[in-house]
Amino acid sequence: MSIPPPECLKSPMHVPSKLLMGPGPSNSPPQVHQAMLKPLLGHLHPEFTQIMDEVKEGLRYLFQTKSDVVCCVSGTGHAGMEATMCNLLEPNDVILIAQNGIWGERAADMASRHEADVRVIKKPAGEIFQLDELEAALKEHRPAVLFLVQGESSSGALQPIYGVGPLCQKYGVLLAVDAVASLGGVPFFMDQWGVDVVYTGTQKVISAPPSMAPIAFSDRAMAKVRARKKPIRSFYADITWLANYWGCDGSPRKYHHTGPVSSVYALREALSLVCAEGLESLWARHAACAQRLHDGLTALNLQLFISDPAKRTPTVTTIKVPEGVDWMKVTKYFMNKYRVEISGGLGPSAGLVWRVGLMGYNCTSDNVDLVLKIMKEALDQQSIITSKL
Ligand SMILES: *Cc1c(COP(=O)(O)O)cnc(C)c1O
């Protein structure tokens, strides 16, 4: 044979233990890892579809919806975004995207690949959109879909969703929300808020490994999908197929793709932990830890990128890199000395901020205190005065 087995595969892989305090992935609890050791089942075996049904119930709780179509795209958060765009949009459909960071930019990229007529309202990273601004834009652009990012993990901004649903209904618009970096860390009420499509990722607040994008479609959203003139261009992300595979449409399940069996076990376990804790407690834990982190950072003389606390998502804190500080030296100090990940900025916030994630299993006061301790040391290394004396 001309291609021999590679040398690198003769030794075991190297996987160090790291504390992942960036904007994702977050660490998974041991129970979730253990769930993945369970034996494989066929992706249409009744024991497995039973587990899928239980996952669906957990997701209905997480999304706060009674909607029929609640399932997962096999793929990470981006797969949820892709599924949103390819199912809701037909060529020349107008989509209005509220852009205040990288996720709105990516959404615009994806929507344009589906040949939608993409309209953007733009704000600087860290800003959010007010209801009157959104209403003015809905009036001007008359879109079929409005796309918002609840937790903009590139800037740390929290976009309020409450109140947007009724506006969208007034103008006959579907409301799609990216809740990848926020769901579970802050309140979200799909039905009460009138959200038509929402998706998230398993590896952020849910604290399962990256692998799936939980997604929900309202009846209004499904009506738009069913009224399409042309078929959905992605077979893999076709929500009508996914809904059937996940047992959401009342017809017998057909083979669409092989579900990621072990990942579904992990999600089932992670959701059972979310349910045992309860959403209110989960939200309160994120708020309390974020407050502790923000107070500690301020005590170190650091400034938060978003000055108004009401506009911050507790799940991702953005910290201004002070003048004269090499941000990368700091993130390297975290990793090299403590095997703790914090990250730099992304897209519009690149070079300007550090980002610290507080998500799910990792969102504890001990982890906050550890991040603060390392941050002080790292800044001291660069002779930055961190005490307020
Ligand atoms: C992480 C993230 C995504 C993308 O998720 P992947 O799992 O990396 O594909 C999308 N939107 C937001 C807001 C995110 O934070």
The ligand as an SDF file (V2000), in Angstrom:
LIG
                    3D

 15 15  0  0  0  0  0  0  0  0999 V2000
  -21.4910   29.9110   19.9520 C   0  0  0  0  0  0  0  0  0  0  0  0
  -22.5550   30.6590   19.2660 C   0  0  0  0  0  0  0  0  0  0  0  0
  -23.0670   30.2350   18.0210 C   0  0  0  0  0  0  0  0  0  0  0  0
  -22.4830   29.1170   17.2070 C   0  0  0  0  0  0  0  0  0  0  0  0
  -22.4490   27.9280   17.8230 O   0  0  0  0  0  0  0  0  0  0  0  0
  -21.4830   26.7370   17.3530 P   0  0  0  0  0  0  0  0  0  0  0  0
  -21.8830   25.6870   18.3110 O   0  0  0  0  0  0  0  0  0  0  0  0
  -20.0750   27.2090   17.5110 O   0  0  0  0  0  0  0  0  0  0  0  0
  -21.7920   26.3910   15.9590 O   0  0  0  0  0  0  0  0  0  0  0  0
  -24.1270   30.9370   17.4800 C   0  0  0  0  0  0  0  0  0  0  0  0
  -24.6410   32.0080   18.0990 N   0  0  0  0  0  0  0  0  0  0  0  0
  -24.1560   32.4610   19.2730 C   0  0  0  0  0  0  0  0  0  0  0  0
  -24.7940   33.6510   19.9160 C   0  0  0  0  0  0  0  0  0  0  0  0
  -23.0970   31.8030   19.8890 C   0  0  0  0  0  0  0  0  0  0  0  0
  -22.6100   32.2760   21.0450 O   0  0  0  0  0  0  0  0  0  0  0  0
  1  2  1  0
  2  3  1  0
  2 14  2  0
  3  4  1  0
  3 10  2  0
  4  5  1  0
  5  6  1  0
  6  7  2  0
  6  8  1  0
  6  9  1  0
 10 11  1  0
 11 12  2  0
 12 13  1  0
 12 14  1  0
 14 15  1  0
M  END
$$$$
